[in-house]
Amino acid sequence: MIYETSYGTGQKPFSPDPNRGKWEKPTDFIFACFGLALKMDVFDFTYYFHYDMGILGILPYFVYMVIYLVPIIVIHSFVGQFSSSGFISAFRLSPFFKGMGYLSGFLSLSMLLYHVIYAAIPLLFIINSFRPTLPWSCDGLTAWFNETSGRQTICNKTINGQFQNYTKKRKIDVPSFLYYEYQFDSMREKGFPDLNEDYELSWKFVGLFALVWAMVAFIFYKFSEAAKFGKFIRYMVIVTLVLLLVCFVRFLFLPGGLSWLGKYIAPKPRFWAMGTFSTFTVAIRVFGAGWGSVIALSSFNGFKTNILSYSWIISFGQIVICILFSLVAFMLEHYFTELGEGSDETDVLNLWVMILSSASVLSTMGWPNMWTLIYYTTLLMAALISITTQIFTVLQSLLDEFEKLRLRKQEVTFGLIGGLAVCSLFFCTNHGISFFCSFYSDAILLHLLLLLVVLWIYGLERFQRDIEFMLGYQLPSGIIYVLRYIAPLILLIYMPISLRWSIEDLVFTSVGVFVTTIILVWLPILAIPGYGFYCLAQSTGTVWDRLKRTCRPTDWYPVELNHRQQYEEAVGNIETHQLVEVTEDIN
C-alpha cells in the first residue's frame, strides 16, 4: 500500500459515496464558480470604495489574478477534484487541519443567514412593481410618506433643478430607500436605529424571508442531484447575465446620456490608485460566502479536467461580471450626482445604490413597472444562485463526511434549509438588517493555511506528482513560485488590514449584533486548533510522533477504482520504500 490508511490511526475510515454524481457538462463547474461572483454584498459595499475609480480601478484585479487568485483557485480545485470530496473530507490530505473544513461549513451557513437579505429586498420591489403607481415614485410617495418628519427627498425639486428652501447643507433622501425603511416603524422617522434602541421585528420582512426560503427549498426539491443542479445553475447564470446586460443598455439612456463615460474611462489618479485594496477585497470574495465552495464544486469534475485552464476562464469571467455590475452602479451613482448639481448645499443619500436607491431611478423611466420587474428579477436570481450554490456545497461536504446522513439526504436537506430560515429571522429586525455587514468574514487565514498544508506540509514534490498524474503535465514553475512565496506574502500583508476593518465594523454595532458576530464569525476559528488537538489525543506515541502522523495524508487517493489502481502503479515504485521506512520509524 503506497498511502497510509485510517485503520489503526484512531480516525474514521473514509467511505466514498458512489452516488454523489458528476456535472452533466464540464463547463458546469465554470458556471457554478461564476455564480459565486454574483454576491451583491461585493458590489453594494465595496462599491463605495471604488465607484470613483472607473475602469482603471479594476486594473489591479488583473495583477491579483496572476499573483494569487488563479493559483489559489488551482489549489482549491486540485484538492476537490483529486479527492472527489467536499471541503471536510478533502482534508484527508492532512487530518490535523480538518478543522478548517468544519470552520468553512459553519462560516458558509453563518453568511447565508444574512445573505437572504439580498433576495428579500428585490422580492419586496418585485411584488410592489405590480401596483399601478410605484410607491417609491414621486407620485406614489404621498400615499405613505410623512412629510412632517423633516426628512427631505429628491422629489422636492423645482423645475430649474434647484432644491427648495435650503439655508444650510442638508441630506436628501431617495424615496425607494425611505420605502425600505418604512417597513420598520422605528426607522420611519430617524432611519438607521440607534445602538441602544430596542429590537423591532418587521413582519413584512418575515414574510419575504419565508418566500425566499420556500424558493430555495423548491430548487433543492427539483434539482438536488449534481447533474441537475449544475444544469440549473448554468441556465440561471446565463439568464441573469443576459438580463443584467439588458438593464445596462437601458441605463445608458438615463438623463445625462453618456456624460459619465469620460469620468469612468479617465478617472483622477488619486481615485483609481485607491483601487488596490478594494479590488483585492472583490477578488478574495469570489470564493463564496464561506471559503471552501470551489473545493466542493470541483469535486464533481471529471478526474482529468484541466483545472489550470478552467481557473483562468473563471477569473476572467468573474472580472467581466465585476465590471458589468460596477458599470451599472457607476451609472446609477452618476444619475444622483447629476440630480444634485446646481446646489453645493445638498447631499443625495443614495445608499445601497444597486439594490435600494436604484428603484427610484427606475421609477423615472418609461414603462417603470416593467423595468423594475426586470431589474429586480435579475438581482433576485443572482441572490438565489449564490444562496443555493453555497447550500449545495455545504450539504455535499456533510454527506461526504458523514456516511449515515446519505441515507436521509432529503431530511437533512430540508432540515438544514428550515434551520437556516428560522435563524435568519434575526435579520428581519431593525438591528439585524442595518448592521448585517459586520458579519462578513473574508477567510484570508483559511486561504493562507491551505497553501501551507498543500505546498509545505503535504509537500511540493507530492503535489506536483499528483497534479501530473491527474492532468498529465506539471504546473509551470512560475505558478509554483507564486503559490509558495508570492501569494502567501500578499495574504499576510492584507490580513491585518482586513482584521482592522472587521473590528471597526463591530465598534459601530449594537451589543446584540456584536455578541452574535463573535459567536458566528470569530469563535468558530477555534475549530482549527481544537480539531488538531483532538487528533493528537487520538493518536499514540510522543507529541512529535503524533504530530507527524496526524499531518500525513490518510486515505488520500483517487476515489474511482481505475484511477486508484493507476495511481498506485504510477507512484508505488517511487514512494513505497520511503513510506514503509517512515511508518516503521514512527510505529
Secondary structure, DSSP 8 states (H G I E B T S, - for coil): --SB-STTTTS------TTS---SSTTHHHHHHHHHT--HHHHHHTHHHHTTTGGGGGHHHHHHIIIIIHHHHHHHHHHHHHHT--TTGGGGG-GGGTHHHHHHHHHHHHHHHHHTHHHHHHHHHHHHTTSSS-TTSHHHHTTT--GGG--EETTSB-TTS-BSS-SS-EEEE-HHHHHHHTTSGGGTTTSS--TTS---B-HHHHHHHHHHHHHHHHHHHHS-SHHHHHHHHHHHHHHHHHHHHHHHHHHTTSTTTTTTHHHHHS--HHHHTTHHHHHHHHHHGGG-SSS-HHHHHHTTS-TT--HHHHHHHHHHHHHHHHHHHHHHHHHHHHHHHHHHTT-TTEEEE--SIIIIIHHHHHTTSSSHHHHHHHHHHHHHHHHHHHHHHHHHHHHHHHHHH-GGGGGGHHHHHHHHHHHHHHHGGGGGBHHHHHSGGGG----HHHHHHHHHIIIIITTHHHHHHHHHHHHSS---HHHHHIIIIIHHHHHHHHHHHHHHHHHHHHHTS-HHHHHHHIIIIIGGGGHHHHHHHHHHHHS-S-HHHHHHHHHS-BS-S-SSHHHHHHHHHHHHHHHHHHHHHHHHHH-
